[in-house]
Amino acid sequence: MATAKELRELKLEELEGRVKEIKRSLFDMKSKHNTGVLDSTADLGKARKDAARCFTVKREKELAADAALAAAAATASGKPGTGQAARAADAAAKGKE
């Protein structure tokens, strides 16, 4: 189990690999649970939370990349950003303060 802080340090490709790994283990755990072999059902919840944490960090990274792209486009065009990407960039900037 990794914390969100640790996941934010990973590259996007590593994060996607982690998501695939968690989804695979979650599938295996569900299969074991259905057959009555799973030792601890709490592991299912932990795996789901890990997957959600990874998806959240992945989405944050995607939004940050979109915001950076929008900011670069706004700078190049000379117009201030007013779209969703600009608002996401503003929110990300406030979160870092």
Contacts in CASP RR format, 6 or more apart in sequence:
PFRMAT RR
TARGET T0000
AUTHOR 0000-0000-0000
METHOD contacts of the structure
MODEL  1
MATAKELRELKLEELEGRVKEIKRSLFDMKSKHNTGVLDSTADLGKARKD
AARCFTVKREKELAADAALAAAAATASGKPGTGQAARAADAAAKGKE
1 46 0 8 1.000
1 50 0 8 1.000
2 18 0 8 1.000
2 50 0 8 1.000
2 53 0 8 1.000
3 53 0 8 1.000
4 53 0 8 1.000
4 56 0 8 1.000
4 57 0 8 1.000
7 15 0 8 1.000
7 18 0 8 1.000
7 53 0 8 1.000
7 54 0 8 1.000
7 57 0 8 1.000
8 57 0 8 1.000
8 60 0 8 1.000
8 61 0 8 1.000
10 18 0 8 1.000
10 57 0 8 1.000
12 58 0 8 1.000
12 61 0 8 1.000
15 54 0 8 1.000
15 57 0 8 1.000
15 58 0 8 1.000
15 61 0 8 1.000
16 58 0 8 1.000
18 54 0 8 1.000
19 51 0 8 1.000
19 54 0 8 1.000
19 55 0 8 1.000
19 58 0 8 1.000
22 47 0 8 1.000
22 50 0 8 1.000
22 51 0 8 1.000
22 54 0 8 1.000
23 51 0 8 1.000
25 47 0 8 1.000
26 44 0 8 1.000
26 47 0 8 1.000
26 48 0 8 1.000
26 51 0 8 1.000
29 38 0 8 1.000
29 43 0 8 1.000
29 44 0 8 1.000
29 47 0 8 1.000
30 44 0 8 1.000
32 38 0 8 1.000
33 41 0 8 1.000
33 44 0 8 1.000
38 44 0 8 1.000
60 92 0 8 1.000
63 85 0 8 1.000
63 88 0 8 1.000
63 92 0 8 1.000
64 88 0 8 1.000
64 89 0 8 1.000
64 92 0 8 1.000
66 85 0 8 1.000
66 88 0 8 1.000
67 85 0 8 1.000
67 86 0 8 1.000
67 88 0 8 1.000
67 89 0 8 1.000
67 92 0 8 1.000
68 89 0 8 1.000
69 85 0 8 1.000
70 81 0 8 1.000
70 83 0 8 1.000
70 85 0 8 1.000
70 86 0 8 1.000
70 89 0 8 1.000
71 81 0 8 1.000
71 85 0 8 1.000
71 86 0 8 1.000
71 89 0 8 1.000
74 80 0 8 1.000
74 81 0 8 1.000
74 86 0 8 1.000
80 86 0 8 1.000
END
